[in-house]
């Protein structure tokens, strides 16, 4: 057998994996997107992709926002624990801080991020904990964009989908600059609830504005049989 230092070949050039609410391309798929796209992007279309929770995604924006809000609480010990990634100790410290200041939404956002950091450290799911703290933050600040973003990104059961649709609708109202991303995400939730008529309405509105072109958008358009896909 011939020795080689190159990685093993992967059949085809499309490598697509499923995320809780979108499809994302990786590696060579990005480079070949224009050639492989089922319909050529219209001139001037913005090829923004959905952000997944992660180092470049929504949860790290939530962390930065919560840090800014919590900086004025004079709890430098908690901030040091967060910056060092000691989430287990941080969760205990935040429980004490919340008892002292139960009306401060930044503490609930910080703890939600803390649960996110502990998500894969044991067999226990931290989604219920994240959901509880994000919901409490929204009870205190109903239009808190970061809390809404965090709650819509959680992987939950279909029983929670109507609430996530409401959250995405509110995000569309609060942040028109990200309207297309939120509306395309809402179309997925409508589709998962078997309401394909509502999903088509969302997709057609996004396509009419002509500012978003992603593999996520193309996939659902093809799934629902929209003209041109």
N, C-alpha and C positions, 0 to 999 in steps of 0.2 A: 504494500500500500504506500502510495507516495506521501511523504511527509509534507506538511504545509503549516505555515504560521497564520494563515488567514482564518477567520471564523467560518464555521460551517454555513453553507448557503441555505437561505430560507426560501421555500417555494413562493414565487410571486414577489411583488414589490409592495403590496398593500399590507400593512400591519396595523390592524385596528383592534382596540380593546374596549370593552364595555365598562363604563363608569356608572355610578348610581343614577345619573340623569342625563348622560350624553355619550356620544362616541368621540373619541379623540384619536388623531393620527400620530404616529411616532416614526422616527428615523427617516428612511428613504421615502416613506409615503408623503411626507411634507414636500420633499423636493419634486415629486412626480405629480403633485395634486393638480397643477394646471393642465398637464397632458391627460391625466386620467379622469378629470371631472366630467360627469355625464352631460353637463351643459356648461359652456364657457362663461366665466364670470362677466357680468356687464361692466363696461368701463366705469371706473371710479368706485367700484364696490370695495368695501372694507372687509378684509379677510380675518377679522378678529375671531378667536376661538373661545369656547367656554373655559372658564377658569375652574380648575378642580381644587378642592381643599389641599393644601400642601405648601411648600416653601414659597411658591409664587402665587398661591391662590387665596381664597377668601378668608381662611382661618388666620393667616398671618396678618392680614389687614385688620381683622378683629383684634388680634393681639396688640398691634401698634395703637389702635384706637383706644383700647381699654387701658393700656399703659399710660397714655396721655391723660385719660380721665382720672386714673388712680394716682397719678403723680402728686396731686394736691391733697391726698389723704394722709400724708406723712407716715406711710408704712413702707419705709425703705427696705425693711426685712423681707416683705412679700415681693417687692420688685427684684431684689437680689435672687430670691429663690426662682422666680420666673425666668430671669435672664440666664441662670445656671441650669435650667431644665430639671430642677428637683420638684417634679409635679406632685409626688406623694406628700412631701412636706408642705408644699404650697396649698394643697387641698385642705389640710388641717388648719393652716394659718388663715385661709380665706373663710373657713367655717366660723372661726372666732371673730374675724373682721365683720362678717355679715351679721353676727349677733349684735355687734356694737353699732353697726350702721345698716340696718335692714332695708333702708330706702335708697341706697346708693346702687344704681343699675350697673356701674362699671365693675363692681365686685362680682356680680353674677356673670358678666361677660368674661371676666378674667377666669372665673372658675369653670365656665363652659370650655374655654380654651385649655384649661388644665385637664379636664376630662378627656378632651381630644388628644392630649399628649399621652394619657394613660390608656387610650383605647386598645392598643395592641400589646400591652404589657402583661395581660392575663387573659383567661378565657371569658371573663365577664365583659359584657357589652356596656359601654359607657353612654350609648345613645340616649337612654332614658334620663340620665343625669344631665347631659347636654341640653336635651329638650326642656327639662324642668327649669334649668337656670336661664335659658334663653327666653322661655315663656314668662318667667318672673321679671326679667329685664324689660320685656315688652309691656307688661302690666304697669310698670313704673314709667316707661317712655314708649307709648304705642307706635311712634314713628321713628324709632331708633333703627336706622338703615343697617347697621352692622349686625344687630340682633336678628333682623328680618333675613338678611343674607345667610347668617349662620343656620337659621331654622329651615330655610328652603333647601340647604345643601345636605341635610341629614338624610340618611337612608332609613326610611320608615316603612310601615305597612300601608296598604291601600286605604286603610281607615283614616290616615293622616293626610292623604292627597288633597282633599278639599281645602284643608287649612293651608297647605303649601301653595295651592292655587290662589287663595286669598292673599297670602304674603307676597307672591310674585306680582299680583295685580297692584298691591300697594307700592311695591318697589318701582313699578312702571310709572306710577303717579309721582313718586318722590324723586326719581332720578331719570328724567327723559333722555339723558345722554346714553343710558344703558338699556333703553326701552326694548330694543330688538333682542338683546340677549335674554332678558327676562321673559319676553313674549314667546320666544322660541322654546324656552324651558317650560313655560306654561302649556304650550302645545303638547309637549311630551306627557305632562301629567293628565291633560284631557284625554290623550290617546290611551294611556294606561288605565283610565277610568271608563274606557269604551265609548267616550264621547268624541267620535272622530269628526263630527260636524263642527264642534267648537275648535278642535285642533286645526281643521282646515281654515277656519276663519282667521285664527292667529297666524298661521303660516302665510296665507295670502296677504295679510296686512304687512308682515315683515318683508315679503317679496316685493310688494308695491313700493315700499320706501326705498328699496334697493341699496341698503347700506351694510348689509350683513351677508356673508357668504362663507359658510363653514360646512365641514363634513357632517356635522350634526343636523344642520338644516337640510342638506341634500338627502340624508338617510331617511328622515321622517317624511319628506316630500315624496320620495320614491315609495315608501311604505304605504302612504295614503293615496298614491296614484295621482298626484297633481299633474296637470298638463305640462309637458316639457321635461318631465323627469322619468 
